[in-house]
């Protein structure tokens, strides 16, 4: 189980507080747990976004390749070559 060591204070509007409290009650958990889960989801989403951005930059940095004039012929040669190298 995670050990919580840091405290954060946030001010909410009455509407926000009531909405969050209603969600917490519907999920049968404390409001603090609901807020921690929301924070974790946001952090995870940002991490995934960063990973996708890095992957896209890496793909865009790859050298270009020639476009085959006859795709079916290129595909046949590619598959033949793949069978030769991978069995």
Protein Blocks (a to p, Z undefined) as FASTA:
>chain_A
ZZdfbdcdddddfklmmmmmmmmmmnopafklmmmmmmmmmmmmmmmmmmmmmmmmmmmm
pccddddfblmlmmmmmmmmmmmmnZZ
